[in-house]
Amino acid sequence: MNRHFLSDTAVLLGRSLRHIARSPDTIITTAITPIAMLLLFVYVLGGAIQAGTGKYVNYLLPGILIITIASGISYTAYRLFLDLRSGIFERFQSMPIARSAVLWAHVLTSVVANLISLVVVLVAALVMGFRAQAGVLGWLAVAGVLVLFTLALTWLAVIPGLTASSVDGASAFAYPLIFLPFVSSAFVPTESMPGPVRAFAENQPVTSIVDSLRALFLGQPVGSGIWTALAWCAGILVAAVALAGLTYRRRVG
């Protein structure tokens, strides 16, 4: 690894963040859809959904946060694709900078943008009646899970950003990720689902992550589910980093 990796990454991260600051519509767009879903499910559909005795917004928010992340990481693939097509990667290759710094700058930019979107959605949920019983450690744990999940999905987004042949193809991969929370415990308990659907819902990553976030928010014991959630996040992250690195070396080599 180039000994200037950290400084190179910082410079390229600053470049990407300046682009976002000049065009904040990506953050606004990422936050609007989850907020609209909050409004729809809490005020229109929530009364018909049985999800325990507490406020439905308390049950719903963890899943909405996951959808926010899934929506946001599509812009990682989009920005990476545009940089490739513009020829900026070739210019970077001619400079004495760490190759991996280019990808890490895009990934960290996505993490920052997603965290801002998550805060916007959380504020909207608070206005709509969301209340957490988590202490300081609980909030730190929530932040840690969300950052780890964002990192995992962002590195996953790097792959279509490097391999897509069109802008639509680069960002379309996020659609299945946005749909995945709908077949989980994000909106309704899995006990209400038919057998095969329930089996899938209970054994896919979103359910364990959503259940852990919900328990942390409510100050309840997380049990072994938190380790399952962390294992999913770490497994996706390791596999995505390895595959993205291999794809990047083949793409620019």
Helices and strands as residue ranges (DSSP letters): H 5-22, H 25-40, I 41-45, G 46-48, H 56-72, H 74-86, H 88-93, H 99-127, H 136-163, H 167-172, H 174-179, G 180-183, G 190-192, H 195-202, H 205-217, H 225-252
